[in-house]
Amino acid sequence: MENCLLFNNSLSHNGAGIILNGAESNILYNNLAYLNYYDGIDVFGGKDNILYENGAMKNSLGVYIENSTNNTLINNTAELNEFDGIDLIGSDRNIIYGNHVFKNELGIYSEASDGNYLYNNTVNINYWGGIELLNSNDSILFGNKIQKNDIGIYQEASTNNTFVNNNLELNYGGIALYASDGNVLYLNNFNNEINAEDDNKNTWNTTEGNYWSDYTGEDSDGNGIGDTPYIINETSGSADFRPLMEPVVYSDFFVPSKVSLSIKQLDLPEAAALEN
């Protein structure tokens, strides 16, 4: 299937609500997949598809992307699914943008998936974790709001990922990096019971570091950067050497050109055409 528009459908009590198998350049818009026995929306071996403002609720799994590239998920809601809200499995160079992921077992899961962009997603109240990266490299996570999960971000065996402008608060654990190196984290806000764990030595600052709710150092010259490092793991030498004294203001977050998408370019039906 290519160059098709699927919109304004309600799909429930199926094995899966919507399946795109080997599909290219399609748009799924304003569909609701709920109470399906397996997945709400599946994309297998697809590329250049856009999923925009769909709902995947109360399925076993919300949105499942496997062996697929260059797909874009914008403003979808994945809520109250039994397992994960959004999965990327063996899928590279996808954009996950502005999605709302609530009250799943795990919010967003990436396995063996490289070069993905996760931007401005709201990932709240997922029972185990907000975002998990496993064997996933060269991705950028920025501007995500990750709150009230057991752990905000969990990463294992993953390298060269960049975390910028994320807001992690009210989780039990903020971020945990295990068996991972070459990752860069800066201009993030951490306000959690346990803010960070790192069993390697990743980079926690550039010219500026991160805001840490439990940082107790001083700023004697008033430049907004703490005088002493924020120690994450004394044994491995992991530390933020430029900790911020005040939280990063969300309005200051940048939008990389890679994800400066215009919905108007999607050529979607007028909203009135979608009314029942």
N, C-alpha and C positions, 0 to 999 in steps of 0.2 A: 504494500500500500504506500502510495506517495502523494504528497500535495493535497491531502484531504483535511477537511475541518469537521471535527466531531464536537458538538456543543449542546448544552442544555439537556443532558440525559441523566436519568436517575437509574442506577443499576444496583440491585440488591439480591441476596440469596442465590448467587451464582458461585461457581468455583473461584473465579476472579471476575471483577467487574469489567475492566477494559484490558485487553491484551494487544499490544503492538509488537508483532514478531517480524523482525527484519524490515521494519517500516522506516521511511525516510521523509523528512520535510513535511510532517503533519502537525496540525495544531489541535490540541485537546483543550477546550475552553468551557468553563462553567458546568462541568459534569459533577455529579455526586455519586460516588461509589461507597456503599455502606452495607454492613451486615453480610459481606461475602465471606465464604468459608476460608478462602486463602488470602489472596491479595486484592486490594482495591484497584490499583492500576499497575500493570506490568509493561515494561519495555525490554524486549530481548533482541540483542543484535541490531539495535536501531541507531540512527544518527540524525542530527539536525532537526529533531522534533521539539516542539514547544508545548509544555504543559502549563496552562495559565488559569489561575483562579478556580481550580478544581478542589473538591473535597473528598478525602479518603478517611472514612470514620467507621469505627467498630468492626473492622475486618481483622483477620489474623495479622496482616501486615499492610501498611498503608500504601506506599509507592515503592515499587521494586524495579531497579534499573540494573540490568546485567549485560556485560559485554557490549556496551553501547557508548558512543562518543558524540561530543558536541551537541548534547541535548540541553535544553534550558527549562528549569522549573521556576516559575514566577508566581508568587502570591497564592500558593496552594495551602490548604489546611489539612494536616494529618493529625487526627485526634482520636484518642480512646481506642487505638488499635491494640490487640493483645500483645504483640511483640514490638516491632520497630515502626517508627513513623515513616522514614525515608531510608532506603538502602541503595548504596552504590557498590556493586560487586563486579570487579574486573572491568570497570568503566572509567575512561579517561576523558579529560578536557570538557567536563560538563559544568554548567553554571546552576547553582542552587541559590536562589535570590528571593528574599522577602517572604519566605514561607513561615507559616505558623505551625509549630509542632508541639502539641500538648498531650500530656497524660497518656503516653505510651509506655511500654516497658523501657525502650531506648528511643531517643529522639531521632538522630541521624547517624547512620552506620556506614562507614566506608572501609571496604576490604579489597586489597590488591588493586587499588584505583589511584591513578596519578594525575597530576596537573589539573585538579578540579578547583573551582572557585565557590566558596560558601560565603555569601554576603548578606548581611542585614536580616538574617533569620531570627525569629523569636522562638526559643527552645526552652519551654518551661514545664515544670512539674512532671517530668518523666521519671518513672519510679526507680530505674537503675541509673541511667546517665543521660546527659544532654547530647553530646557528640562523641563518637568513638572512631578513631582512625587505627586500622590494623594493616600493616604492610602497605601503607599508602603514603606516597611521596610527592614532593614538588607541588603541593597545593597551597592555596592562600585562604585563610579564614579571617574575615574582617567585618567589623560592625555588627557581630552577632550578639544578641541579648540572651544570656543563658542563666536562668534563675530557677531556684527551688528544685533542683535535681539532686539525686544522691551524690553524683559527681558531675561537674560541669563538662569538662573535656578529658577524655581518657585516650592516650595514644601509646601504641606499642609497636616496636620494630618498624618505625617510620622515620624518614629522613627528609631534610630540606623543605620542611613546611614552614610557612610564615604566618604568625598570629599577630594581628594588628587591630587595635581599636575595638576589641571585644569587651563586653561588660559581663563579668562573671560574679554574681552575688547571690547570697542566701542559699548556696549549695552547701552540702556538708564538705565535700572536697571541691576545690576550684578547678585545678588542672593537675594531671599526673602524666608524666612522660617516663616510659620504661623502655629500656633497650633501644633508645632512639637518640640520634645525634644529628648535628648540622641544622637544627631547627632554630628559628629566630623569633623572639617574642618581645614586643615593645608597644607602648602606649595602650596597654590593656588595664582594665580596672579589676582588682581582685578584692572581694569582700565576702569571705566565706569562713566557715569554721576552721578548715585547714586550707590555706590558700594554694600551695604548690608542692609537688614532689617531683624530683628529677634524679634518677639514678645514674645519669651520665653528666655531661657538661655541655649543655646547650647554651645558646646566647640569649640573654634576657634583657639586653638593652642595645641600642645604637648610641646616638648622642643623648637620647632620653630613654629612660626605662619604663617601668610600669608603676601604677599606684597599688600599694599594699595596705590594707586596712590595719594590719598589725605591725607596721613599721614604726619603730620607736626612735629612730635617729633624728638628728637636728639638721637645720639648714642655716648655718651661721652667716652665709653671704646673701641669703634671701633670693637665690636664683631659681627656687622651685624644685631643686634637686637635692636629695639628702647627702649629707657629708660622708656617711658610711654606707657600705653595701648592705643590701638585703640578702641574707644568706639563705639559700634554699637547701643545699646539701653540702655541709662542710667537708665531708669525706671526698666527694667527687669534685669539689671546687665550684659547684654550680651556684651562681649568685647574680643578682641584679646590681650592677655597679653604679647605676644612675637612677635610683628609685625616686619616684615623683612624690612630692609632698601633698598634692591635691589630686583628686580624681580627674581623669580626662573628661572633658565636656563632650557629650554625644554630638552636639551640633558642629563640633570641630572635626568629626570623622570625615575622611576623604572618600570619594567614590572613584575607584580606578576606572580608566576609560574602557577596560575590558568588559565591565558590566554596566556601563552607562547605556542602558537599553531604553528604547522608546516604545511603549505599548502601541502607540499610534501606527508604528510600522508593521504591526501584525495583520492589519487589514481584517479586523474582526467584525462580526455583525454589530449593528447598533444595539444598545442595551434594550431598547423597547421591543426588539424582535425576540428577546429571551424571556419576556414576561409570559406567565401562564394565563 
